[in-house]
Amino acid sequence: MLRTVGGHIEPGPGARPVGSTGTGQRVTHVTVRPWWDPGLAVSGFDPRSVYVERFWLGVLGPSTVLLLRRFARGLEEHPNGFRVSLSDTAQAIGLGRGDGRQAPISRTIDRACDFGLARRDAVDTLSIRTHLPRLTPRQLSRLPEVVRSTHDHYLLHHAPDHPSGPQAA
C-alpha cells in the first residue's frame, strides 16, 4: 500500500521496489491490476489517448508512456489483471533485457509510481491507473511553450467535462 511522506507518495511497509524483494531474490514477473478511480474515469484520459501523447509525454518520458499504454491494453484484454515478465515487457518497449533493481524497466516503473500513475501493492504486484489526470499547472509549466500554448485549446475542444468545454451549462 502507499503512504504519503512529506507530500510525496511512497510505498508502504511490505511494498518494495520492483526488481527487489529485500531478501536477495529478484522479482522477474509482476501482476498488473487496474487502479480504478471513478472521478478520473469521467475527467481523466486513457493512457493511449492523444492527450497523454501530446501532454504527458514531455513530463513522463517515452518509456513510461509506452509502459502505461502497454499495461492499459493488457487491462483492456484482461480486466481483472494479468501477469507479465519484466524482461519481456522491457524488450517489448525497447528497454533491453534487464529486470534487476537498476534496470531501465525498474526505473520506468518507479517513474510511473513517482507520478502517482502506478502503485506497488506488493513486491510483485502493481496497480496501474486506468485513466490519467490532467496535468497540474506545475507540470504544464515545465513543458515547452509550443506545447503549453495548445493545452487549454485542446481541453476546450476535446474534453467535454472541461468547465468551459462544449457541454458546460
TIRO-2110 file (N, C-alpha, C; in Angstrom, 1 decimal):
// TIRO-2110
0.8, -1.2, 0.0, N, 1, A
0.0, 0.0, 0.0, CA, 1, A
0.9, 1.3, 0.0, C, 1, A
0.3, 2.4, -0.4, N, 2, A
1.0, 3.6, -0.4, CA, 2, A
0.8, 4.4, 0.8, C, 2, A
1.7, 5.3, 1.1, N, 3, A
1.6, 6.3, 2.2, CA, 3, A
2.1, 7.6, 1.7, C, 3, A
1.7, 8.7, 2.3, N, 4, A
2.2, 10.0, 2.0, CA, 4, A
3.3, 10.4, 3.0, C, 4, A
4.5, 10.7, 2.5, N, 5, A
5.6, 11.1, 3.4, CA, 5, A
6.1, 12.4, 2.9, C, 5, A
6.0, 13.5, 3.6, N, 6, A
6.5, 14.8, 3.2, CA, 6, A
5.9, 15.3, 1.9, C, 6, A
4.6, 15.0, 1.7, N, 7, A
3.9, 15.4, 0.5, CA, 7, A
4.2, 14.5, -0.7, C, 7, A
5.0, 13.5, -0.6, N, 8, A
5.3, 12.5, -1.7, CA, 8, A
4.6, 11.2, -1.4, C, 8, A
4.2, 10.5, -2.5, N, 9, A
3.6, 9.2, -2.3, CA, 9, A
4.7, 8.2, -2.4, C, 9, A
4.7, 7.3, -1.4, N, 10, A
5.7, 6.3, -1.3, CA, 10, A
5.1, 5.0, -1.0, C, 10, A
5.8, 3.9, -1.4, N, 11, A
5.2, 2.6, -1.0, CA, 11, A
5.2, 2.4, 0.5, C, 11, A
4.2, 1.8, 1.0, N, 12, A
4.2, 1.5, 2.5, CA, 12, A
5.0, 0.3, 2.8, C, 12, A
4.9, -0.2, 4.1, N, 13, A
5.6, -1.3, 4.5, CA, 13, A
5.2, -2.6, 3.7, C, 13, A
6.2, -3.3, 3.3, N, 14, A
5.9, -4.6, 2.6, CA, 14, A
5.9, -4.4, 1.1, C, 14, A
5.8, -3.2, 0.6, N, 15, A
5.8, -3.0, -0.9, CA, 15, A
7.2, -2.5, -1.3, C, 15, A
8.1, -3.3, -1.7, N, 16, A
9.4, -3.0, -2.1, CA, 16, A
9.4, -2.6, -3.6, C, 16, A
10.5, -1.9, -4.0, N, 17, A
10.6, -1.6, -5.4, CA, 17, A
10.6, -2.9, -6.3, C, 17, A
10.1, -2.7, -7.5, N, 18, A
10.1, -3.8, -8.5, CA, 18, A
11.5, -4.2, -8.8, C, 18, A
11.8, -5.5, -8.9, N, 19, A
13.2, -5.9, -9.2, CA, 19, A
13.9, -6.3, -7.9, C, 19, A
13.3, -6.1, -6.7, N, 20, A
13.9, -6.4, -5.5, CA, 20, A
12.9, -6.9, -4.5, C, 20, A
13.3, -7.9, -3.7, N, 21, A
12.4, -8.5, -2.7, CA, 21, A
12.9, -8.1, -1.3, C, 21, A
14.1, -7.6, -1.2, N, 22, A
14.7, -7.3, 0.1, CA, 22, A
15.3, -8.6, 0.7, C, 22, A
15.2, -9.7, 0.1, N, 23, A
15.8, -10.9, 0.6, CA, 23, A
16.9, -11.4, -0.3, C, 23, A
17.2, -10.6, -1.3, N, 24, A
18.3, -11.1, -2.3, CA, 24, A
17.7, -11.7, -3.5, C, 24, A
16.4, -12.0, -3.5, N, 25, A
15.7, -12.6, -4.7, CA, 25, A
15.3, -11.5, -5.6, C, 25, A
15.4, -11.8, -6.9, N, 26, A
15.0, -10.8, -7.9, CA, 26, A
13.5, -11.1, -8.3, C, 26, A
12.8, -10.1, -8.5, N, 27, A
11.4, -10.2, -9.0, CA, 27, A
11.5, -10.2, -10.5, C, 27, A
11.1, -11.2, -11.1, N, 28, A
11.2, -11.3, -12.6, CA, 28, A
9.8, -11.1, -13.3, C, 28, A
8.7, -11.3, -12.5, N, 29, A
7.4, -11.2, -13.1, CA, 29, A
6.6, -10.3, -12.1, C, 29, A
5.6, -9.6, -12.6, N, 30, A
4.7, -8.8, -11.8, CA, 30, A
3.3, -9.1, -12.3, C, 30, A
2.4, -9.0, -11.3, N, 31, A
0.9, -9.0, -11.6, CA, 31, A
0.5, -7.5, -11.7, C, 31, A
-0.2, -7.2, -12.8, N, 32, A
-0.7, -5.9, -13.1, CA, 32, A
-2.2, -5.9, -12.9, C, 32, A
-2.6, -5.0, -12.0, N, 33, A
-4.1, -4.9, -11.7, CA, 33, A
-4.6, -3.5, -12.1, C, 33, A
-5.9, -3.3, -12.3, N, 34, A
-6.4, -2.0, -12.6, CA, 34, A
-6.5, -1.2, -11.4, C, 34, A
-6.2, 0.1, -11.5, N, 35, A
-6.4, 1.1, -10.4, CA, 35, A
-7.5, 2.0, -10.9, C, 35, A
-8.7, 1.7, -10.5, N, 36, A
-9.9, 2.4, -10.9, CA, 36, A
-10.2, 3.6, -10.0, C, 36, A
-10.4, 4.8, -10.6, N, 37, A
-10.8, 6.0, -9.9, CA, 37, A
-12.0, 6.5, -10.6, C, 37, A
-13.2, 6.5, -10.0, N, 38, A
-14.4, 6.9, -10.7, CA, 38, A
-14.3, 8.4, -11.1, C, 38, A
-13.7, 9.2, -10.4, N, 39, A
-13.5, 10.6, -10.8, CA, 39, A
-12.7, 10.8, -12.1, C, 39, A
-11.6, 10.0, -12.1, N, 40, A
-10.7, 10.1, -13.3, CA, 40, A
-11.4, 9.4, -14.5, C, 40, A
-12.3, 8.4, -14.2, N, 41, A
-13.0, 7.8, -15.3, CA, 41, A
-13.8, 8.8, -16.1, C, 41, A
-14.3, 9.8, -15.4, N, 42, A
-15.1, 10.8, -16.0, CA, 42, A
-14.2, 12.0, -16.6, C, 42, A
-13.2, 12.4, -15.8, N, 43, A
-12.5, 13.6, -16.2, CA, 43, A
-11.1, 13.3, -16.7, C, 43, A
-10.6, 12.1, -16.6, N, 44, A
-9.2, 11.7, -17.0, CA, 44, A
-9.1, 11.2, -18.4, C, 44, A
-8.0, 10.7, -18.7, N, 45, A
-7.6, 10.3, -20.1, CA, 45, A
-7.1, 8.9, -20.1, C, 45, A
-7.5, 8.1, -21.0, N, 46, A
-7.0, 6.8, -21.2, CA, 46, A
-5.5, 6.9, -21.5, C, 46, A
-4.6, 6.1, -21.0, N, 47, A
-3.2, 6.2, -21.3, CA, 47, A
-2.8, 6.1, -22.8, C, 47, A
-3.7, 5.6, -23.6, N, 48, A
-3.5, 5.5, -25.0, CA, 48, A
-4.0, 6.7, -25.8, C, 48, A
-4.5, 7.7, -25.1, N, 49, A
-5.2, 8.9, -25.7, CA, 49, A
-4.2, 9.9, -26.3, C, 49, A
-4.7, 10.7, -27.2, N, 50, A
-3.9, 11.8, -27.8, CA, 50, A
-3.4, 12.7, -26.7, C, 50, A
-4.3, 13.0, -25.7, N, 51, A
-3.9, 13.9, -24.6, CA, 51, A
-2.6, 13.4, -23.9, C, 51, A
-2.5, 12.1, -23.6, N, 52, A
-1.3, 11.6, -22.9, CA, 52, A
-0.1, 11.7, -23.8, C, 52, A
-0.3, 11.4, -25.1, N, 53, A
0.9, 11.5, -26.0, CA, 53, A
1.3, 12.9, -26.2, C, 53, A
0.4, 13.8, -26.3, N, 54, A
0.7, 15.2, -26.5, CA, 54, A
1.2, 16.0, -25.3, C, 54, A
0.6, 15.7, -24.1, N, 55, A
1.0, 16.5, -23.0, CA, 55, A
1.7, 15.7, -21.9, C, 55, A
1.4, 14.5, -21.5, N, 56, A
2.1, 13.7, -20.5, CA, 56, A
3.4, 13.3, -21.0, C, 56, A
3.6, 13.1, -22.3, N, 57, A
4.9, 12.5, -22.8, CA, 57, A
6.1, 13.4, -22.4, C, 57, A
5.9, 14.7, -22.4, N, 58, A
7.0, 15.6, -22.1, CA, 58, A
7.3, 15.6, -20.6, C, 58, A
6.4, 15.1, -19.8, N, 59, A
6.5, 15.1, -18.3, CA, 59, A
7.1, 13.7, -17.9, C, 59, A
6.5, 12.7, -18.4, N, 60, A
6.9, 11.3, -18.0, CA, 60, A
8.1, 10.7, -18.8, C, 60, A
8.2, 11.1, -20.1, N, 61, A
9.2, 10.5, -20.9, CA, 61, A
8.6, 9.3, -21.7, C, 61, A
9.2, 9.0, -22.8, N, 62, A
8.6, 8.0, -23.7, CA, 62, A
8.5, 6.6, -23.1, C, 62, A
9.5, 6.1, -22.3, N, 63, A
9.4, 4.8, -21.8, CA, 63, A
8.2, 4.6, -20.8, C, 63, A
8.0, 5.6, -20.0, N, 64, A
6.9, 5.5, -19.0, CA, 64, A
5.5, 5.6, -19.7, C, 64, A
5.4, 6.4, -20.7, N, 65, A
4.2, 6.5, -21.5, CA, 65, A
3.9, 5.1, -22.2, C, 65, A
5.0, 4.6, -22.8, N, 66, A
4.8, 3.3, -23.5, CA, 66, A
4.4, 2.2, -22.5, C, 66, A
5.0, 2.2, -21.4, N, 67, A
4.7, 1.2, -20.4, CA, 67, A
3.2, 1.3, -20.0, C, 67, A
2.8, 2.5, -19.7, N, 68, A
1.4, 2.7, -19.3, CA, 68, A
0.4, 2.3, -20.4, C, 68, A
0.8, 2.6, -21.6, N, 69, A
-0.1, 2.2, -22.8, CA, 69, A
-0.1, 0.7, -22.9, C, 69, A
1.0, 0.1, -22.8, N, 70, A
1.0, -1.4, -22.9, CA, 70, A
0.2, -2.0, -21.8, C, 70, A
0.3, -1.5, -20.6, N, 71, A
-0.5, -2.1, -19.5, CA, 71, A
-2.0, -1.8, -19.6, C, 71, A
-2.3, -0.6, -20.2, N, 72, A
-3.7, -0.3, -20.5, CA, 72, A
-4.3, -1.2, -21.4, C, 72, A
-3.5, -1.6, -22.5, N, 73, A
-4.0, -2.5, -23.5, CA, 73, A
-4.2, -3.9, -22.8, C, 73, A
-3.3, -4.3, -22.0, N, 74, A
-3.4, -5.6, -21.3, CA, 74, A
-4.6, -5.6, -20.3, C, 74, A
-4.9, -4.5, -19.7, N, 75, A
-6.0, -4.5, -18.8, CA, 75, A
-7.3, -4.4, -19.6, C, 75, A
-7.3, -3.9, -20.8, N, 76, A
-8.5, -4.0, -21.6, CA, 76, A
-8.8, -5.4, -22.0, C, 76, A
-7.7, -6.2, -22.3, N, 77, A
-7.8, -7.6, -22.7, CA, 77, A
-8.1, -8.5, -21.5, C, 77, A
-7.6, -8.1, -20.3, N, 78, A
-7.7, -8.9, -19.1, CA, 78, A
-8.1, -7.9, -18.0, C, 78, A
-9.4, -7.6, -17.9, N, 79, A
-9.9, -6.5, -17.0, CA, 79, A
-9.6, -6.8, -15.5, C, 79, A
-9.4, -8.0, -15.1, N, 80, A
-9.1, -8.3, -13.7, CA, 80, A
-7.6, -8.3, -13.4, C, 80, A
-6.8, -8.1, -14.4, N, 81, A
-5.4, -8.1, -14.2, CA, 81, A
-4.7, -9.3, -15.0, C, 81, A
-3.4, -9.2, -15.0, N, 82, A
-2.6, -10.2, -15.7, CA, 82, A
-1.2, -10.2, -15.2, C, 82, A
-0.4, -11.2, -15.5, N, 83, A
1.0, -11.4, -15.0, CA, 83, A
1.9, -11.2, -16.2, C, 83, A
3.0, -10.5, -16.0, N, 84, A
4.0, -10.2, -17.1, CA, 84, A
5.4, -10.4, -16.6, C, 84, A
6.2, -10.8, -17.6, N, 85, A
7.7, -10.9, -17.3, CA, 85, A
8.2, -9.5, -17.5, C, 85, A
9.0, -9.0, -16.5, N, 86, A
9.6, -7.7, -16.6, CA, 86, A
10.6, -7.7, -17.8, C, 86, A
11.4, -8.7, -18.0, N, 87, A
12.3, -8.8, -19.1, CA, 87, A
11.6, -8.7, -20.4, C, 87, A
10.5, -9.5, -20.6, N, 88, A
9.8, -9.4, -21.9, CA, 88, A
9.2, -8.0, -22.1, C, 88, A
8.6, -7.5, -21.0, N, 89, A
8.0, -6.1, -21.2, CA, 89, A
9.0, -5.1, -21.5, C, 89, A
10.2, -5.2, -20.9, N, 90, A
11.3, -4.2, -21.2, CA, 90, A
11.7, -4.3, -22.6, C, 90, A
11.9, -5.5, -23.1, N, 91, A
12.3, -5.7, -24.5, CA, 91, A
11.2, -5.2, -25.5, C, 91, A
9.9, -5.5, -25.1, N, 92, A
8.8, -5.1, -26.0, CA, 92, A
8.7, -3.5, -26.2, C, 92, A
9.2, -2.8, -25.2, N, 93, A
9.1, -1.3, -25.3, CA, 93, A
10.5, -0.7, -25.5, C, 93, A
11.4, -1.5, -25.9, N, 94, A
12.7, -1.0, -26.3, CA, 94, A
13.7, -0.7, -25.1, C, 94, A
13.5, -1.3, -24.0, N, 95, A
14.4, -1.0, -22.8, CA, 95, A
15.4, -2.1, -22.5, C, 95, A
15.6, -3.1, -23.4, N, 96, A
16.6, -4.1, -23.2, CA, 96, A
16.0, -5.2, -22.4, C, 96, A
16.9, -6.1, -22.0, N, 97, A
16.5, -7.4, -21.3, CA, 97, A
16.5, -7.3, -19.8, C, 97, A
17.2, -6.3, -19.2, N, 98, A
17.4, -6.3, -17.7, CA, 98, A
16.1, -6.2, -17.0, C, 98, A
16.1, -6.9, -15.8, N, 99, A
14.9, -6.8, -14.9, CA, 99, A
15.3, -6.6, -13.5, C, 99, A
16.5, -6.3, -13.2, N, 100, A
17.0, -6.0, -11.8, CA, 100, A
16.6, -4.6, -11.3, C, 100, A
17.0, -4.4, -10.1, N, 101, A
16.6, -3.1, -9.4, CA, 101, A
17.0, -1.9, -10.2, C, 101, A
18.2, -1.9, -10.8, N, 102, A
18.6, -0.7, -11.6, CA, 102, A
18.4, -0.8, -13.1, C, 102, A
17.7, -1.8, -13.5, N, 103, A
17.4, -1.9, -14.9, CA, 103, A
16.4, -0.8, -15.4, C, 103, A
16.5, -0.4, -16.7, N, 104, A
15.6, 0.6, -17.2, CA, 104, A
14.1, 0.3, -16.9, C, 104, A
13.7, -0.9, -17.0, N, 105, A
12.3, -1.2, -16.7, CA, 105, A
11.9, -0.9, -15.3, C, 105, A
12.8, -1.2, -14.4, N, 106, A
12.5, -0.9, -13.0, CA, 106, A
12.4, 0.6, -12.7, C, 106, A
13.3, 1.4, -13.4, N, 107, A
13.3, 2.8, -13.2, CA, 107, A
12.1, 3.4, -13.9, C, 107, A
11.6, 2.8, -15.0, N, 108, A
10.4, 3.3, -15.7, CA, 108, A
9.2, 3.0, -14.8, C, 108, A
9.1, 1.9, -14.1, N, 109, A
8.0, 1.6, -13.2, CA, 109, A
8.1, 2.6, -12.0, C, 109, A
9.3, 2.8, -11.5, N, 110, A
9.5, 3.8, -10.4, CA, 110, A
8.9, 5.2, -10.8, C, 110, A
9.2, 5.6, -12.0, N, 111, A
8.8, 6.9, -12.5, CA, 111, A
7.2, 7.0, -12.5, C, 111, A
6.6, 5.9, -13.0, N, 112, A
5.1, 5.9, -13.0, CA, 112, A
4.6, 6.0, -11.6, C, 112, A
5.3, 5.3, -10.7, N, 113, A
4.8, 5.4, -9.3, CA, 113, A
5.1, 6.8, -8.7, C, 113, A
6.2, 7.3, -9.0, N, 114, A
6.5, 8.7, -8.5, CA, 114, A
5.5, 9.7, -8.9, C, 114, A
4.9, 9.5, -10.1, N, 115, A
3.9, 10.5, -10.5, CA, 115, A
2.4, 10.0, -10.1, C, 115, A
2.3, 9.0, -9.3, N, 116, A
1.0, 8.5, -8.9, CA, 116, A
0.2, 7.9, -9.9, C, 116, A
0.8, 7.4, -11.0, N, 117, A
0.1, 6.7, -12.1, CA, 117, A
0.1, 5.2, -12.0, C, 117, A
1.0, 4.7, -11.1, N, 118, A
1.1, 3.3, -10.7, CA, 118, A
1.4, 3.3, -9.2, C, 118, A
1.1, 2.1, -8.6, N, 119, A
1.5, 1.9, -7.2, CA, 119, A
1.8, 0.5, -7.0, C, 119, A
2.7, 0.3, -6.1, N, 120, A
3.2, -1.1, -5.7, CA, 120, A
2.3, -1.6, -4.6, C, 120, A
1.5, -2.6, -4.8, N, 121, A
0.7, -3.1, -3.8, CA, 121, A
1.4, -4.2, -3.0, C, 121, A
2.3, -4.9, -3.6, N, 122, A
3.1, -5.9, -3.0, CA, 122, A
4.4, -6.0, -3.8, C, 122, A
5.3, -6.9, -3.4, N, 123, A
6.6, -7.0, -4.0, CA, 123, A
6.5, -7.3, -5.5, C, 123, A
5.5, -8.1, -5.9, N, 124, A
5.3, -8.4, -7.3, CA, 124, A
3.9, -8.1, -7.9, C, 124, A
3.4, -7.0, -7.3, N, 125, A
2.0, -6.6, -7.8, CA, 125, A
2.0, -5.1, -8.0, C, 125, A
1.6, -4.6, -9.2, N, 126, A
1.4, -3.2, -9.5, CA, 126, A
-0.1, -2.9, -9.8, C, 126, A
-0.5, -1.8, -9.4, N, 127, A
-1.8, -1.3, -9.8, CA, 127, A
-1.5, -0.1, -10.7, C, 127, A
-2.2, -0.1, -11.9, N, 128, A
-2.0, 0.9, -12.9, CA, 128, A
-3.3, 1.7, -13.1, C, 128, A
-3.2, 3.0, -13.1, N, 129, A
-4.3, 3.8, -13.3, CA, 129, A
-4.9, 3.6, -14.7, C, 129, A
-6.2, 3.4, -14.7, N, 130, A
-6.9, 3.2, -15.9, CA, 130, A
-7.2, 4.5, -16.7, C, 130, A
-7.1, 5.6, -16.0, N, 131, A
-7.2, 6.9, -16.6, CA, 131, A
-6.2, 7.8, -15.9, C, 131, A
-5.6, 8.7, -16.7, N, 132, A
-4.6, 9.7, -16.1, CA, 132, A
-5.3, 11.0, -16.0, C, 132, A
-4.9, 11.7, -14.9, N, 133, A
-5.5, 13.1, -14.7, CA, 133, A
-4.9, 14.1, -15.7, C, 133, A
-5.5, 15.2, -15.7, N, 134, A
-4.9, 16.4, -16.5, CA, 134, A
-3.6, 16.8, -15.8, C, 134, A
-2.8, 17.4, -16.6, N, 135, A
-1.5, 17.9, -16.0, CA, 135, A
-1.9, 19.0, -14.9, C, 135, A
-1.0, 19.0, -13.9, N, 136, A
-1.2, 20.1, -12.9, CA, 136, A
-0.5, 21.4, -13.6, C, 136, A
-0.9, 22.5, -13.0, N, 137, A
-0.2, 23.8, -13.6, CA, 137, A
1.3, 23.7, -13.5, C, 137, A
1.8, 23.1, -12.4, N, 138, A
3.3, 23.0, -12.3, CA, 138, A
3.9, 22.1, -13.4, C, 138, A
3.2, 20.9, -13.6, N, 139, A
3.7, 20.0, -14.7, CA, 139, A
3.6, 20.7, -16.1, C, 139, A
2.5, 21.4, -16.3, N, 140, A
2.3, 22.1, -17.5, CA, 140, A
3.4, 23.2, -17.7, C, 140, A
3.8, 23.9, -16.7, N, 141, A
4.7, 25.0, -16.8, CA, 141, A
6.1, 24.5, -17.2, C, 141, A
6.4, 23.2, -17.0, N, 142, A
7.7, 22.7, -17.4, CA, 142, A
7.8, 22.2, -18.8, C, 142, A
6.7, 22.3, -19.5, N, 143, A
6.7, 21.9, -20.9, CA, 143, A
7.1, 23.1, -21.8, C, 143, A
7.5, 22.8, -23.0, N, 144, A
7.9, 23.9, -23.9, CA, 144, A
6.6, 24.8, -24.2, C, 144, A
6.9, 26.0, -24.5, N, 145, A
5.8, 27.0, -24.8, CA, 145, A
4.9, 26.5, -25.9, C, 145, A
5.4, 25.9, -26.9, N, 146, A
4.6, 25.4, -28.0, CA, 146, A
3.6, 24.4, -27.6, C, 146, A
4.0, 23.6, -26.6, N, 147, A
3.0, 22.5, -26.1, CA, 147, A
2.1, 23.2, -25.1, C, 147, A
2.6, 24.0, -24.2, N, 148, A
1.7, 24.7, -23.2, CA, 148, A
0.6, 25.5, -23.9, C, 148, A
1.0, 26.2, -25.0, N, 149, A
0.0, 27.1, -25.7, CA, 149, A
-1.2, 26.3, -26.3, C, 149, A
-1.0, 25.0, -26.5, N, 150, A
-2.1, 24.2, -27.1, CA, 150, A
-3.0, 23.5, -26.0, C, 150, A
-2.5, 23.5, -24.8, N, 151, A
-3.2, 22.7, -23.8, CA, 151, A
-4.6, 23.1, -23.5, C, 151, A
-4.9, 24.4, -23.2, N, 152, A
-6.2, 24.8, -23.0, CA, 152, A
-7.1, 24.7, -24.2, C, 152, A
-6.6, 25.0, -25.3, N, 153, A
-7.4, 24.8, -26.6, CA, 153, A
-7.8, 23.3, -26.7, C, 153, A
-6.8, 22.4, -26.5, N, 154, A
-7.1, 21.0, -26.6, CA, 154, A
-8.3, 20.6, -25.6, C, 154, A
-8.2, 21.0, -24.4, N, 155, A
-9.2, 20.7, -23.4, CA, 155, A
-10.5, 21.3, -23.8, C, 155, A
-10.5, 22.5, -24.3, N, 156, A
-11.8, 23.2, -24.7, CA, 156, A
-12.5, 22.4, -25.8, C, 156, A
-11.7, 21.9, -26.7, N, 157, A
-12.4, 21.2, -27.9, CA, 157, A
-12.4, 19.7, -27.8, C, 157, A
-11.7, 19.1, -26.8, N, 158, A
-11.6, 17.6, -26.8, CA, 158, A
-12.0, 17.0, -25.5, C, 158, A
-12.3, 17.8, -24.5, N, 159, A
-12.7, 17.3, -23.2, CA, 159, A
-14.0, 17.8, -22.8, C, 159, A
-15.1, 17.0, -23.0, N, 160, A
-16.5, 17.5, -22.8, CA, 160, A
-16.8, 18.0, -21.4, C, 160, A
-16.0, 17.5, -20.4, N, 161, A
-16.3, 17.9, -19.0, CA, 161, A
-15.5, 19.1, -18.5, C, 161, A
-14.7, 19.7, -19.5, N, 162, A
-13.9, 20.9, -19.1, CA, 162, A
-14.9, 22.0, -18.7, C, 162, A
-14.6, 22.8, -17.7, N, 163, A
-15.5, 23.8, -17.2, CA, 163, A
-16.0, 24.7, -18.3, C, 163, A
-15.2, 25.0, -19.3, N, 164, A
-15.7, 25.9, -20.3, CA, 164, A
-15.8, 25.1, -21.6, C, 164, A
-15.9, 23.8, -21.5, N, 165, A
-15.9, 23.0, -22.8, CA, 165, A
-17.3, 22.9, -23.4, C, 165, A
-17.5, 22.1, -24.4, N, 166, A
-18.7, 22.1, -25.2, CA, 166, A
-20.0, 21.8, -24.4, C, 166, A
-19.8, 21.1, -23.2, N, 167, A
-21.0, 20.7, -22.5, CA, 167, A
-21.2, 21.5, -21.3, C, 167, A
-20.5, 22.6, -21.1, N, 168, A
-20.7, 23.5, -19.9, CA, 168, A
-22.0, 24.1, -20.0, C, 168, A
-22.7, 24.3, -18.9, N, 169, A
-24.0, 24.9, -18.9, CA, 169, A
-24.0, 26.4, -18.8, C, 169, A
END
